[in-house]
């Protein structure tokens, strides 16, 4: 049993993993999957807020274009509490859950404690303002220039 018994133990060890080795491997795989899931969820969060911001920028630009073409002032309505906005002749757009919206606009364009609008005029100018979208640790600032009506979006601070 001396020599052949040791050979059998060595052969079994060479063919498979011990229980401790298997647990360590499974643990490392779990850590890797968790790290990847965390990174992907943060990336998805960032994409959601950026996409919502791009949609709002498009709605603001649409409203400006409509004012120029129709030669009549047009306004985009924003409800901060409901996290929604509405462009002229369009349906209400709801922001994703967990996203916060902040509005800075001219005093004459505030329609309530948590609502207001950004108005665009036929010459392309606007009442100006800023909309901030925040979700988690990420934020996007949408700025509307009063003189030109230009709408820009940039990453901001929450």
Secondary structure, 3 states (H helix, E strand, C coil): CHHHHHHHHHHHHHHCCCHHHHHHHHHHHHHHHHHHHHHHHHHHHHHHHHHHHHHHHHHHHHHHHHHHHHCCCEEEEEECCCCEEECCCCCCEECCCCCEEEEEECHHHEEECCEEEEEECCCCCECCEEEEEEECCEEEEEEECCCCCCEEEEEECC
